[in-house]
Amino acid sequence: MIKQNLNELNYFVIVARTGSFTRAAAQLGVTQSALSQAIRSLEANLDIRLLTRTTRSVSPTLAGERLLNAIGHRFDDIENELEALTELRDKPAGTVKITCGDFIIQSTLLPKLANVLKQYPDINIEFNVNYGYTDIVAQRIDAGVRLGETIDKDMIALPIGKELNMAAVASLEYFAKHQKPNTPKDLTAHNCINIRFPTHGGLYAWEFEKEGEELNVNVRGQLIFNTSHHIVEAALQGLGIAFLPEEEFGEHIKNGNLIKVLADWCPAFPGYYLYYPSRRQPSPAFKIVLEALKQQ
């Protein structure tokens, strides 16, 4: 009975944190029906409703919030201690979960982590490609990668790459039909390739700066994406002006397939940072991954 209650309590914590039976079931490796039955059993035993269910979301009731605050960190402590036991093994083991954009995996994370994976066969790395602002604590993700200026203050943040420049680019085909912009404001007359961030649902306002003057431009165009890879491809097809960190355009700028404009409005800024919760004890596997990513 005690084991059953512990399982139900753990299930409740995961559902409350993820806000979804679907995501919680996937994380726990159980069916949604089994998960729902466990939560109903827990609520029946306690004779109180713990979760408010709607067609779109799940959230804890007042009683559920109180229970989550009381026991959630205890399950975290147990998990951390179990992970810490791997220090006593001959070789560190465990899974490290990282949320990030797709390009940073190719350009930075895999090159830096390749030797780790070869040297430590019992360490697994799971990448969660997400352009939204993921709550890594609630989602039980070890770390995330973002541009430094967008990281919450309560996180530990470490640079894992060089400074970056944004770049506004388009193909020769596009500029053969459209005059190049001289200032960011000229972009309002162009077909621009937009990106929509999942978290707030709005389109990204392109950010420029020159000699201390900051200028944000809400651009328009026929195409909107939520990942950067397709933006690069669309620019190469002559479908508009794109705006991303310059390294994402890579060789396409060097070989002349994409032409930069407004370069004087795109100064360098702090690049990508790895961030993780300050209150969580890192596992041995995470420490190894962290050291590899810190190397410049």
NUNUBA-808408 format. One record per residue (C-alpha): residue number from 1; residue in one letter; x, y, z. Coordinates in steps of 0.2 Angstrom, whole numbers, plus 2048, in hexadecimal, padded with zeros to 3 digits. Example, Ala and Ser with C-alpha at 12.3 -4.5 7.8 and 13.67 -1.06 7.14 Angstrom:
BEGIN
{n: 1; res: A; u: 83E; v: 7EA; w: 827}
{n: 2; res: S; u: 844; v: 7FB; w: 824}
***
This chain:
BEGIN
{n: 1; res: M; u: 800; v: 800; w: 800}
{n: 2; res: I; u: 80E; v: 80C; w: 804}
{n: 3; res: K; u: 817; v: 808; w: 7F4}
{n: 4; res: Q; u: 806; v: 80B; w: 7EA}
{n: 5; res: N; u: 804; v: 81C; w: 7F3}
{n: 6; res: L; u: 816; v: 821; w: 7EF}
{n: 7; res: N; u: 813; v: 81E; w: 7DD}
{n: 8; res: E; u: 803; v: 827; w: 7DD}
{n: 9; res: L; u: 80B; v: 836; w: 7E6}
{n: 10; res: N; u: 819; v: 836; w: 7D9}
{n: 11; res: Y; u: 80D; v: 835; w: 7CB}
{n: 12; res: F; u: 803; v: 844; w: 7D2}
{n: 13; res: V; u: 813; v: 84E; w: 7D3}
{n: 14; res: I; u: 818; v: 84B; w: 7C1}
{n: 15; res: V; u: 806; v: 84F; w: 7BB}
{n: 16; res: A; u: 805; v: 85F; w: 7C5}
{n: 17; res: R; u: 816; v: 865; w: 7BF}
{n: 18; res: T; u: 813; v: 861; w: 7AC}
{n: 19; res: G; u: 801; v: 867; w: 7AC}
{n: 20; res: S; u: 7FD; v: 858; w: 7A1}
{n: 21; res: F; u: 7F8; v: 846; w: 7A3}
{n: 22; res: T; u: 800; v: 843; w: 791}
{n: 23; res: R; u: 811; v: 84A; w: 795}
{n: 24; res: A; u: 811; v: 842; w: 7A7}
{n: 25; res: A; u: 80D; v: 831; w: 7A0}
{n: 26; res: A; u: 81B; v: 832; w: 793}
{n: 27; res: Q; u: 827; v: 838; w: 7A0}
{n: 28; res: L; u: 822; v: 82A; w: 7AC}
{n: 29; res: G; u: 821; v: 81C; w: 79F}
{n: 30; res: V; u: 80F; v: 818; w: 7A3}
{n: 31; res: T; u: 7FE; v: 819; w: 79A}
{n: 32; res: Q; u: 7F3; v: 828; w: 79C}
{n: 33; res: S; u: 7E5; v: 81D; w: 7A3}
{n: 34; res: A; u: 7F0; v: 815; w: 7B0}
{n: 35; res: L; u: 7F6; v: 826; w: 7B5}
{n: 36; res: S; u: 7E4; v: 82D; w: 7B6}
{n: 37; res: Q; u: 7DF; v: 81E; w: 7C0}
{n: 38; res: A; u: 7ED; v: 821; w: 7CD}
{n: 39; res: I; u: 7E9; v: 833; w: 7CF}
{n: 40; res: R; u: 7D7; v: 82F; w: 7D2}
{n: 41; res: S; u: 7DC; v: 822; w: 7DF}
{n: 42; res: L; u: 7E7; v: 82E; w: 7E8}
{n: 43; res: E; u: 7D9; v: 83B; w: 7E8}
{n: 44; res: A; u: 7CD; v: 82E; w: 7EE}
{n: 45; res: N; u: 7D8; v: 828; w: 7FC}
{n: 46; res: L; u: 7DB; v: 83A; w: 802}
{n: 47; res: D; u: 7C9; v: 83F; w: 7FF}
{n: 48; res: I; u: 7CE; v: 84F; w: 7F6}
{n: 49; res: R; u: 7D0; v: 855; w: 7E5}
{n: 50; res: L; u: 7E2; v: 859; w: 7E0}
{n: 51; res: L; u: 7E1; v: 85D; w: 7CE}
{n: 52; res: T; u: 7D5; v: 868; w: 7C4}
{n: 53; res: R; u: 7D3; v: 860; w: 7B2}
{n: 54; res: T; u: 7CE; v: 86A; w: 7A3}
{n: 55; res: T; u: 7CE; v: 864; w: 790}
{n: 56; res: R; u: 7DE; v: 86E; w: 78E}
{n: 57; res: S; u: 7E8; v: 86E; w: 79E}
{n: 58; res: V; u: 7EA; v: 866; w: 7B0}
{n: 59; res: S; u: 7EE; v: 871; w: 7BF}
{n: 60; res: P; u: 7EF; v: 86E; w: 7D1}
{n: 61; res: T; u: 7E1; v: 873; w: 7DD}
{n: 62; res: L; u: 7E5; v: 87D; w: 7ED}
{n: 63; res: A; u: 7E7; v: 86C; w: 7F6}
{n: 64; res: G; u: 7F1; v: 865; w: 7E7}
{n: 65; res: E; u: 7FD; v: 874; w: 7E8}
{n: 66; res: R; u: 7FF; v: 872; w: 7FA}
{n: 67; res: L; u: 803; v: 85F; w: 7F8}
{n: 68; res: L; u: 80F; v: 863; w: 7E9}
{n: 69; res: N; u: 819; v: 870; w: 7F3}
{n: 70; res: A; u: 81A; v: 864; w: 802}
{n: 71; res: I; u: 820; v: 854; w: 7F9}
{n: 72; res: G; u: 827; v: 859; w: 7E8}
{n: 73; res: H; u: 838; v: 85E; w: 7EE}
{n: 74; res: R; u: 839; v: 84E; w: 7F8}
{n: 75; res: F; u: 837; v: 843; w: 7E8}
{n: 76; res: D; u: 844; v: 84F; w: 7E0}
{n: 77; res: D; u: 850; v: 84B; w: 7EF}
{n: 78; res: I; u: 84E; v: 838; w: 7ED}
{n: 79; res: E; u: 851; v: 839; w: 7DA}
{n: 80; res: N; u: 861; v: 844; w: 7DD}
{n: 81; res: E; u: 867; v: 838; w: 7EA}
{n: 82; res: L; u: 865; v: 829; w: 7DE}
{n: 83; res: E; u: 86E; v: 832; w: 7D0}
{n: 84; res: A; u: 87C; v: 836; w: 7DC}
{n: 85; res: L; u: 87F; v: 824; w: 7E0}
{n: 86; res: T; u: 886; v: 822; w: 7CE}
{n: 87; res: E; u: 896; v: 82B; w: 7D5}
{n: 88; res: L; u: 899; v: 81A; w: 7DE}
{n: 89; res: R; u: 899; v: 811; w: 7CD}
{n: 90; res: D; u: 8A8; v: 80E; w: 7C3}
{n: 91; res: K; u: 8A1; v: 819; w: 7B5}
{n: 92; res: P; u: 894; v: 827; w: 7B7}
{n: 93; res: A; u: 883; v: 823; w: 7B0}
{n: 94; res: G; u: 872; v: 82B; w: 7AD}
{n: 95; res: T; u: 868; v: 836; w: 7A1}
{n: 96; res: V; u: 86B; v: 849; w: 79F}
{n: 97; res: K; u: 85C; v: 852; w: 798}
{n: 98; res: I; u: 85F; v: 862; w: 78E}
{n: 99; res: T; u: 853; v: 86E; w: 786}
{n: 100; res: C; u: 859; v: 879; w: 778}
{n: 101; res: G; u: 857; v: 87F; w: 766}
{n: 102; res: D; u: 85B; v: 873; w: 758}
{n: 103; res: F; u: 86A; v: 87D; w: 751}
{n: 104; res: I; u: 874; v: 87E; w: 761}
{n: 105; res: I; u: 874; v: 86B; w: 762}
{n: 106; res: Q; u: 87D; v: 86A; w: 751}
{n: 107; res: S; u: 888; v: 879; w: 754}
{n: 108; res: T; u: 88D; v: 877; w: 766}
{n: 109; res: L; u: 886; v: 869; w: 771}
{n: 110; res: L; u: 88A; v: 85A; w: 766}
{n: 111; res: P; u: 89C; v: 85F; w: 762}
{n: 112; res: K; u: 89F; v: 862; w: 775}
{n: 113; res: L; u: 897; v: 853; w: 77B}
{n: 114; res: A; u: 89D; v: 846; w: 76E}
{n: 115; res: N; u: 8AC; v: 841; w: 779}
{n: 116; res: V; u: 8A1; v: 840; w: 788}
{n: 117; res: L; u: 896; v: 833; w: 780}
{n: 118; res: K; u: 8A4; v: 829; w: 77A}
{n: 119; res: Q; u: 8AD; v: 82A; w: 78A}
{n: 120; res: Y; u: 89E; v: 826; w: 795}
{n: 121; res: P; u: 893; v: 819; w: 78D}
{n: 122; res: D; u: 887; v: 819; w: 79B}
{n: 123; res: I; u: 883; v: 82B; w: 79A}
{n: 124; res: N; u: 874; v: 830; w: 78F}
{n: 125; res: I; u: 86F; v: 841; w: 789}
{n: 126; res: E; u: 85D; v: 845; w: 784}
{n: 127; res: F; u: 85A; v: 855; w: 77A}
{n: 128; res: N; u: 849; v: 85E; w: 77A}
{n: 129; res: V; u: 848; v: 86A; w: 76C}
{n: 130; res: N; u: 83D; v: 878; w: 771}
{n: 131; res: Y; u: 83E; v: 88A; w: 76D}
{n: 132; res: G; u: 832; v: 88F; w: 77B}
{n: 133; res: Y; u: 837; v: 894; w: 78D}
{n: 134; res: T; u: 836; v: 882; w: 795}
{n: 135; res: D; u: 834; v: 881; w: 7A8}
{n: 136; res: I; u: 842; v: 875; w: 7AA}
{n: 137; res: V; u: 83E; v: 872; w: 7BC}
{n: 138; res: A; u: 82C; v: 86D; w: 7B9}
{n: 139; res: Q; u: 831; v: 863; w: 7AA}
{n: 140; res: R; u: 83F; v: 85A; w: 7B3}
{n: 141; res: I; u: 84C; v: 85F; w: 7A6}
{n: 142; res: D; u: 85E; v: 861; w: 7AC}
{n: 143; res: A; u: 863; v: 870; w: 7A2}
{n: 144; res: G; u: 85E; v: 87C; w: 794}
{n: 145; res: V; u: 868; v: 886; w: 787}
{n: 146; res: R; u: 862; v: 898; w: 783}
{n: 147; res: L; u: 869; v: 8A9; w: 77F}
{n: 148; res: G; u: 870; v: 8B0; w: 78F}
{n: 149; res: E; u: 865; v: 8BF; w: 790}
{n: 150; res: T; u: 855; v: 8B4; w: 791}
{n: 151; res: I; u: 85A; v: 8A9; w: 7A0}
{n: 152; res: D; u: 850; v: 8AB; w: 7B0}
{n: 153; res: K; u: 85B; v: 8B2; w: 7BE}
{n: 154; res: D; u: 858; v: 8A3; w: 7CA}
{n: 155; res: M; u: 862; v: 898; w: 7BE}
{n: 156; res: I; u: 874; v: 894; w: 7BD}
{n: 157; res: A; u: 87A; v: 89A; w: 7AC}
{n: 158; res: L; u: 88B; v: 896; w: 7A4}
{n: 159; res: P; u: 891; v: 89B; w: 793}
{n: 160; res: I; u: 894; v: 88D; w: 787}
{n: 161; res: G; u: 898; v: 896; w: 777}
{n: 162; res: K; u: 89F; v: 8A6; w: 770}
{n: 163; res: E; u: 896; v: 8B7; w: 76D}
{n: 164; res: L; u: 88A; v: 8B8; w: 75F}
{n: 165; res: N; u: 883; v: 8C4; w: 752}
{n: 166; res: M; u: 872; v: 8C4; w: 74B}
{n: 167; res: A; u: 871; v: 8C5; w: 738}
{n: 168; res: A; u: 864; v: 8CB; w: 72C}
{n: 169; res: V; u: 866; v: 8C2; w: 71C}
{n: 170; res: A; u: 85D; v: 8BE; w: 70C}
{n: 171; res: S; u: 862; v: 8B5; w: 6FB}
{n: 172; res: L; u: 869; v: 8BD; w: 6EB}
{n: 173; res: E; u: 858; v: 8B9; w: 6E3}
{n: 174; res: Y; u: 84F; v: 8C2; w: 6F0}
{n: 175; res: F; u: 85A; v: 8D2; w: 6EF}
{n: 176; res: A; u: 859; v: 8D2; w: 6DC}
{n: 177; res: K; u: 846; v: 8D6; w: 6DE}
{n: 178; res: H; u: 847; v: 8E1; w: 6EE}
{n: 179; res: Q; u: 852; v: 8EF; w: 6F4}
{n: 180; res: K; u: 85D; v: 8EB; w: 702}
{n: 181; res: P; u: 857; v: 8F4; w: 713}
{n: 182; res: N; u: 862; v: 902; w: 719}
{n: 183; res: T; u: 85B; v: 902; w: 72B}
{n: 184; res: P; u: 851; v: 8F6; w: 735}
{n: 185; res: K; u: 841; v: 900; w: 732}
{n: 186; res: D; u: 843; v: 8FC; w: 71F}
{n: 187; res: L; u: 83F; v: 8EA; w: 724}
{n: 188; res: T; u: 82C; v: 8EE; w: 725}
{n: 189; res: A; u: 82B; v: 8F0; w: 712}
{n: 190; res: H; u: 833; v: 8DE; w: 710}
{n: 191; res: N; u: 82D; v: 8CD; w: 710}
{n: 192; res: C; u: 835; v: 8C6; w: 720}
{n: 193; res: I; u: 836; v: 8B5; w: 727}
{n: 194; res: N; u: 82F; v: 8B4; w: 738}
{n: 195; res: I; u: 831; v: 8A9; w: 747}
{n: 196; res: R; u: 823; v: 8A6; w: 755}
{n: 197; res: F; u: 829; v: 8A1; w: 766}
{n: 198; res: P; u: 81E; v: 893; w: 76D}
{n: 199; res: T; u: 81E; v: 89A; w: 77F}
{n: 200; res: H; u: 815; v: 8AB; w: 77C}
{n: 201; res: G; u: 80E; v: 8A8; w: 76B}
{n: 202; res: G; u: 814; v: 8B8; w: 764}
{n: 203; res: L; u: 81F; v: 8BC; w: 755}
{n: 204; res: Y; u: 831; v: 8C0; w: 759}
{n: 205; res: A; u: 835; v: 8D3; w: 758}
{n: 206; res: W; u: 845; v: 8D5; w: 74F}
{n: 207; res: E; u: 852; v: 8DE; w: 75A}
{n: 208; res: F; u: 85F; v: 8EA; w: 754}
{n: 209; res: E; u: 86C; v: 8F5; w: 75C}
{n: 210; res: K; u: 878; v: 903; w: 756}
{n: 211; res: E; u: 882; v: 90F; w: 760}
{n: 212; res: G; u: 877; v: 90D; w: 76F}
{n: 213; res: E; u: 867; v: 90E; w: 766}
{n: 214; res: E; u: 85B; v: 8FF; w: 767}
{n: 215; res: L; u: 84E; v: 8FB; w: 75B}
{n: 216; res: N; u: 841; v: 8ED; w: 75A}
{n: 217; res: V; u: 838; v: 8EA; w: 74A}
{n: 218; res: N; u: 828; v: 8E0; w: 748}
{n: 219; res: V; u: 82A; v: 8D9; w: 737}
{n: 220; res: R; u: 81E; v: 8D1; w: 72B}
{n: 221; res: G; u: 81F; v: 8C3; w: 71E}
{n: 222; res: Q; u: 817; v: 8B4; w: 716}
{n: 223; res: L; u: 820; v: 8A7; w: 721}
{n: 224; res: I; u: 820; v: 8A4; w: 733}
{n: 225; res: F; u: 82A; v: 895; w: 73B}
{n: 226; res: N; u: 82D; v: 890; w: 74D}
{n: 227; res: T; u: 83E; v: 888; w: 749}
{n: 228; res: S; u: 84E; v: 890; w: 742}
{n: 229; res: H; u: 853; v: 883; w: 735}
{n: 230; res: H; u: 844; v: 886; w: 72A}
{n: 231; res: I; u: 847; v: 899; w: 72B}
{n: 232; res: V; u: 858; v: 896; w: 723}
{n: 233; res: E; u: 851; v: 88B; w: 716}
{n: 234; res: A; u: 844; v: 898; w: 711}
{n: 235; res: A; u: 851; v: 8A5; w: 710}
{n: 236; res: L; u: 85B; v: 89B; w: 704}
{n: 237; res: Q; u: 84B; v: 898; w: 6F9}
{n: 238; res: G; u: 84A; v: 8AB; w: 6F7}
{n: 239; res: L; u: 83A; v: 8AD; w: 701}
{n: 240; res: G; u: 83F; v: 8BC; w: 70C}
{n: 241; res: I; u: 84B; v: 8C3; w: 719}
{n: 242; res: A; u: 850; v: 8B8; w: 728}
{n: 243; res: F; u: 857; v: 8BE; w: 738}
{n: 244; res: L; u: 860; v: 8B1; w: 743}
{n: 245; res: P; u: 871; v: 8AF; w: 74C}
{n: 246; res: E; u: 87E; v: 8B1; w: 73E}
{n: 247; res: E; u: 885; v: 8A0; w: 741}
{n: 248; res: E; u: 875; v: 897; w: 73D}
{n: 249; res: F; u: 877; v: 89E; w: 72B}
{n: 250; res: G; u: 889; v: 897; w: 72B}
{n: 251; res: E; u: 891; v: 893; w: 71A}
{n: 252; res: H; u: 882; v: 89A; w: 711}
{n: 253; res: I; u: 889; v: 8AC; w: 715}
{n: 254; res: K; u: 89B; v: 8A7; w: 711}
{n: 255; res: N; u: 896; v: 8A0; w: 700}
{n: 256; res: G; u: 88B; v: 8AE; w: 6FB}
{n: 257; res: N; u: 87B; v: 8A5; w: 6FB}
{n: 258; res: L; u: 874; v: 8B1; w: 708}
{n: 259; res: I; u: 878; v: 8C3; w: 709}
{n: 260; res: K; u: 879; v: 8CD; w: 71A}
{n: 261; res: V; u: 871; v: 8DE; w: 71C}
{n: 262; res: L; u: 870; v: 8EA; w: 72B}
{n: 263; res: A; u: 881; v: 8E3; w: 732}
{n: 264; res: D; u: 884; v: 8F3; w: 73B}
{n: 265; res: W; u: 874; v: 8F1; w: 745}
{n: 266; res: C; u: 879; v: 8DF; w: 74B}
{n: 267; res: P; u: 886; v: 8E1; w: 758}
{n: 268; res: A; u: 88D; v: 8D2; w: 762}
{n: 269; res: F; u: 883; v: 8CC; w: 771}
{n: 270; res: P; u: 886; v: 8BE; w: 77E}
{n: 271; res: G; u: 883; v: 8AD; w: 776}
{n: 272; res: Y; u: 87C; v: 89D; w: 77C}
{n: 273; res: Y; u: 87C; v: 898; w: 78F}
{n: 274; res: L; u: 878; v: 887; w: 797}
{n: 275; res: Y; u: 86D; v: 88A; w: 7A6}
{n: 276; res: Y; u: 867; v: 87F; w: 7B4}
{n: 277; res: P; u: 85E; v: 880; w: 7C5}
{n: 278; res: S; u: 869; v: 887; w: 7D3}
{n: 279; res: R; u: 860; v: 87D; w: 7E0}
{n: 280; res: R; u: 862; v: 86C; w: 7D8}
{n: 281; res: Q; u: 871; v: 861; w: 7DC}
{n: 282; res: P; u: 879; v: 85C; w: 7CB}
{n: 283; res: S; u: 87B; v: 849; w: 7C8}
{n: 284; res: P; u: 88C; v: 842; w: 7C4}
{n: 285; res: A; u: 887; v: 840; w: 7B2}
{n: 286; res: F; u: 881; v: 852; w: 7B1}
{n: 287; res: K; u: 892; v: 858; w: 7B8}
{n: 288; res: I; u: 89B; v: 850; w: 7AA}
{n: 289; res: V; u: 890; v: 857; w: 79D}
{n: 290; res: L; u: 891; v: 868; w: 7A5}
{n: 291; res: E; u: 8A4; v: 868; w: 7A5}
{n: 292; res: A; u: 8A5; v: 863; w: 793}
{n: 293; res: L; u: 899; v: 871; w: 78E}
{n: 294; res: K; u: 8A3; v: 87E; w: 798}
{n: 295; res: Q; u: 8B2; v: 87B; w: 78D}
{n: 296; res: Q; u: 8B5; v: 889; w: 780}
***
